[in-house]
Amino acid sequence: MNALRLAALRARIDELDRDLVATLAQRQRLVEGVARLKDHPTQVRDPARVERVVANVLGAATTTGLSASIAEPVWRLLCELCAAHEAAWIEARSGGYRDSCCGCEDGPRV
């Protein structure tokens, strides 16, 4: 195994991971924006919406070469974690925090 090539590939993976984290942070802020429009944590989960999201992702995966066996479980988990975050955000807001799940922000930066 070529150590220099391996190091270069791993450095590129680390760079992409940082990009993914930044993109996921943007998605989280949008989820918080959606939460702001809902009154109760029971309004968070929408199975039909999850299926549309997964279908969109699988379509994008096909055109970009991402394996569906990676894309589908990752996005299903992402949707579930985002729904839990959204529910916590709504619950915290009902407990007196202004616009975040911990009270540290004044809302999403989109």
C-alpha positions, 0 to 999 in steps of 0.5 A: 500500500502506498502510504502517501496515496493513503494519506492523501485520500484520508485527508480528502475524506477529512475535508469532505467530512468537514463539508458534510458537518457544515451542510448538516448544520445548515439542515439542522437550522432549517429543521429548527425553522420548521419547528418554529411553525409547529405548536406541539412535538406530536406534530413533528413526525410525518412518515409520508414526508420521510418517504418523499425525502428518502425517494429524493435522496435515492434519486440523487444517489443514483445520479451521483453514484452513491450506493443506495445501501449507504444513502437510504439508512443514513437518511432514514436515521438523519430524518429520525434524529432531526425529528427528535431534535425538532421535538426537543426544540418545540418542547424546550420552547414551551418550557420558556426558552425563546428560540432554541432547544437549549436557550443559547440561540435566538433562532436558526441562522439560515 
